[in-house]
Amino acid sequence: MSPLLATSDKSFWHGYTGFYARHFPKEIKGSILEFGVFKGNSIRWLLTEFPNATIFGADILPVQPEWPIDARVTYIEVDQGHEAQVAELVQNIDHLELIIEDGSHVPLHQSTCLKHGMSALMPGGTYVLEDIHTSHPAHSQYKDEFGNTLGQTSLSVLLGVEHLLRRNQPATTREIDALANGSHFSVADVSQLLAQIGSIEVYKRTTMPSSCWRCGSTAFDYHRFKCECGVDLMHEADSMTIVVKKRR
Ligand SMILES: C[S@@+](CC[C@H](N)C(=O)[O-])C[C@H]1O[C@@H](n2cnc3c(N)ncnc32)[C@H](O)[C@@H]1O
C-alpha cells in the first residue's frame, strides 16, 4: 500500500485500499475528478498513482495552504448541494475517466453527483462513491434528510441496479417504477443508469478496523464490538464504498 494512504481512514478504519487496488483503473491518460479535497492527501496519492492523468479537485472550500500545487492539478470551488454547479463542473472536464466522490456525504449530494457524473464519464470510465453508508437508513445523515420516513438514495438505487443487472435480463417497467419511487431518481434517471452501467462492485467492511478512528487505540472489546473509548466498531451503516463501471 502507498505510504500516502497508510495514515488515511480509507485504510486503518474503512479497509477500502485492497478493494480499490482490485477495482481502480491501472492507468489514466485523461482526467480524474475528486469531490472532497480536505487536507489534499488523496490528491497527493492520485498524483503518484496516475502520473499521466490531469486531476481536478472540487471542494466547497477555496484552495487551502496544505493542498498540493502541481501543473497537473486544478482546484474548483463547488457546492455539491447546488445541482447546476455540479452539472457545469462535470460537463467542462474533457476525457473524464475516473470520478471519486468523497465530499459532503450528504445522501442527496451523493445522488446528484452520481447522476451528472455518470453522464459525463467516458465509456468504460469508473465512478467511486466513497462512504455510501451515509445513505443507509441506519445512518444519521440519512435520518437528517428523511427523518423517520423511507427515502430513495444512491445506495438503494445502485443496489437495485446491481441486482437487476446480475440477473442478466432487461428490467421491466414495473421494476424501474419501483426503483424510481422517491425524490432522488426519476424513472428517466433510473432508466439512464441501467443503460449506462456495465458493472457495480460493492464493499462493506466485515472485519474489525485496524485501529480506532477516534482515539487510535487497538484495544477493542471484541464481544461488544466496541473500542475501549466506546466507538462502535461494526455499525451496520459504516465503511461501505461502491465502484461503478460505465459501459464501453
Ligand atoms: C472526507 S473529506 C475529503 C477527504 C479527501 N477526499 C481525502 O481522502 O483525503 C470531505 C471534504 O468535502 C468537502 N465538502 C463538504 N461539504 C461539501 C459540499 N457541499 N460541496 C463540496 N465539498 C464539500 C469538505 O470541505 C471536505 O474537504
Ligand as a Chemical Component Dictionary entry (heavy atoms), coordinates in Angstrom:
data_LIG
# 
_chem_comp.id                   LIG 
_chem_comp.type                 NON-POLYMER 
_chem_comp.pdbx_formal_charge   0 
_chem_comp.three_letter_code    LIG 
# 
loop_
_chem_comp_atom.comp_id 
_chem_comp_atom.atom_id 
_chem_comp_atom.alt_atom_id 
_chem_comp_atom.type_symbol 
_chem_comp_atom.charge 
_chem_comp_atom.model_Cartn_x 
_chem_comp_atom.model_Cartn_y 
_chem_comp_atom.model_Cartn_z 
_chem_comp_atom.pdbx_ordinal 
LIG C1  C1  C 0  -13.964 13.426 3.650  1  
LIG S1  S1  S 1  -13.257 14.975 3.266  2  
LIG C2  C2  C 0  -12.383 14.599 1.796  3  
LIG C3  C3  C 0  -11.200 13.713 2.044  4  
LIG C4  C4  C 0  -10.286 13.517 0.863  5  
LIG N1  N1  N 0  -11.002 13.030 -0.302 6  
LIG C5  C5  C 0  -9.192  12.542 1.238  7  
LIG O1  O1  O 0  -9.379  11.316 1.046  8  
LIG O2  O2  O -1 -8.156  12.992 1.727  9  
LIG C6  C6  C 0  -14.663 15.871 2.744  10 
LIG C7  C7  C 0  -14.450 17.191 2.023  11 
LIG O3  O3  O 0  -15.707 17.547 1.453  12 
LIG C8  C8  C 0  -15.846 18.955 1.485  13 
LIG N2  N2  N 0  -17.276 19.315 1.425  14 
LIG C9  C9  C 0  -18.182 19.329 2.444  15 
LIG N3  N3  N 0  -19.378 19.743 2.012  16 
LIG C10 C10 C 0  -19.264 19.987 0.687  17 
LIG C11 C11 C 0  -20.154 20.444 -0.327 18 
LIG N4  N4  N 0  -21.429 20.727 -0.052 19 
LIG N5  N5  N 0  -19.685 20.584 -1.589 20 
LIG C12 C12 C 0  -18.373 20.310 -1.875 21 
LIG N6  N6  N 0  -17.476 19.866 -0.958 22 
LIG C13 C13 C 0  -17.907 19.711 0.305  23 
LIG C14 C14 C 0  -15.173 19.369 2.784  24 
LIG O4  O4  O 0  -14.780 20.721 2.720  25 
LIG C15 C15 C 0  -14.020 18.373 2.874  26 
LIG O5  O5  O 0  -12.839 18.942 2.365  27 
# 
loop_
_chem_comp_bond.comp_id 
_chem_comp_bond.atom_id_1 
_chem_comp_bond.atom_id_2 
_chem_comp_bond.value_order 
_chem_comp_bond.pdbx_ordinal 
LIG C1  S1  SING 1  
LIG S1  C2  SING 2  
LIG S1  C6  SING 3  
LIG C2  C3  SING 4  
LIG C3  C4  SING 5  
LIG C4  N1  SING 6  
LIG C4  C5  SING 7  
LIG C5  O1  DOUB 8  
LIG C5  O2  SING 9  
LIG C6  C7  SING 10 
LIG C7  O3  SING 11 
LIG C7  C15 SING 12 
LIG O3  C8  SING 13 
LIG C8  N2  SING 14 
LIG C8  C14 SING 15 
LIG N2  C9  SING 16 
LIG N2  C13 SING 17 
LIG C9  N3  DOUB 18 
LIG N3  C10 SING 19 
LIG C10 C11 SING 20 
LIG C10 C13 DOUB 21 
LIG C11 N4  SING 22 
LIG C11 N5  DOUB 23 
LIG N5  C12 SING 24 
LIG C12 N6  DOUB 25 
LIG N6  C13 SING 26 
LIG C14 O4  SING 27 
LIG C14 C15 SING 28 
LIG C15 O5  SING 29 
# 
